[in-house]
Amino acid sequence: MSAWYRSGTIAVAGKTVTGTGTNWTDNKAGIGEGQALLIPGAGTVKVYEIARVDSATQLTLTDDAGTVAAGQAYAIMSFYANSVPDFSRRLAAQLSYYQSQMDGWQEIMTGTGSITLEAPNGLEVTISSMKKLTDDMDGKANKINGTVPKSEGGTGLKSPFGNTEGTFCEGDDPRLNSVDGNLGGQFNGAVAIGPSGNGVSHAFIIRSATGAGNVLGSSVTKFIDGSTRQVLNITGAEGGRVSSLYVDAGIVCKAGYNGAVALNTYSVNWTGSQPQLWIDNLNWGTIATSPTSDKELKQDIEYVTENEPGAEDKALEEVMQWKVARFRYKSRGPIPASDVNLGFIANDQVVFSPETVKGKGLKEDYDELNPADAYFLDEIALIAKLTLASQAQRKELNNLKDILEGNKIQ
């Protein structure tokens, strides 16, 4: 330890000395009453006696030292090798330092956090307590043969990265050129599948639990109207089966391929006897088609006029009771009320000609979005009834003609 104390600078005002960057109360420095404060001047060094140490940055002198501006260098003679005060201060300083070190090491051994110790040169050092070190180590993985095993959250590999089997992908890894063997995962972004030599794209194969697969691909096709369009192909190229597309909420499409997108879904349901058109969650009604009428497709054929005598007259009686009405369809869900229509009311028609009406008829509390049991008219049966009625009228006209001509009616 130096016999002179020169740390920092001072300013003087009378008997009061104010230090900057000083620590005059540090017993290891040995600053105390009766020591000499030296202040160098213009070719001289002035010496003043220290009356007391007030703090780490303030001294009081025995005599007035005038005024000295801040930033003045100084020196204090801190040695009295044979004095009792010097010995007592240095002994107290050493005991205090040793006690602080013992206290710090006790905290290291028994404490729970980080402990700050002061080195002899005044530098502060922070050290973790034994408990903190133990707690920190509890969360660390243990190496076995130089690697952290998978059971400890590691890779189990000394060189975990590379481009060969058993390593993690790194750089231009050829294993990324294929997804064969992967059991799952997620692509966050577009996946492009390039075309093969014939212009048709390579395809996804989506396999079921039986191993048979649907092939999902894309091609460019020129249509009959002359337009060229992109086509999504779904084929059952594996397992000897053809493919069907299932969409649980229907299909959204445009009004023609150049029209706007109508944000409604469309689907068709087969009831077992006729197709129904559904828009969103609304049963729009049955789809009118032109059914085939070839004799070879039919059985149990009975010609009414040959097997039911008087069928024409009965049909005429029925037709004469038919009620032609004007009406508007009610609004149902997104379907607005219709304009005025001319036609029949199936509930009336079923009374007079039940063969011309299909369905069970709606109850008062029917579901307006799905009137599945609604009556609907069988247009072919209507035409058949009108044909029989027309034939009856033709007979009557023939009879009237015979009467007018004076022929006897058989």
Secondary structure, DSSP 8 states (H G I E B T S, - for coil): --SEE--SEEEEETTEEEEES--TT-GGGT--TT-EEEEE-SS-EEEEEEEEEEETTEEEESS---EEEEEE--EEE---TT-HHHHHHHHHHHHHHHHHHHHHHHHHHH-SSEEEEE-TTS-EEEEE-HHHHHHHHHTS---BTTB--GGGTS-S-SS-EESSTTSEE-SS-GGGG--TT-------S-----B-TTS-B--EEEE-TTS-EEEEEEEEEE-TTS-EEEEEEEE--STT-------TT-B--BSSTTS-B----EEEEE-SSSEEEEETTEEEEE--------GGG--S---HHHHSTTHHHHHHHHHHH---EEE----BTTB-----EEE--HHHHHHH-GGGEES----TT--TT--TT--EE-HHHHHHHHHHHHHHHHHHHHHHHHHHTT----
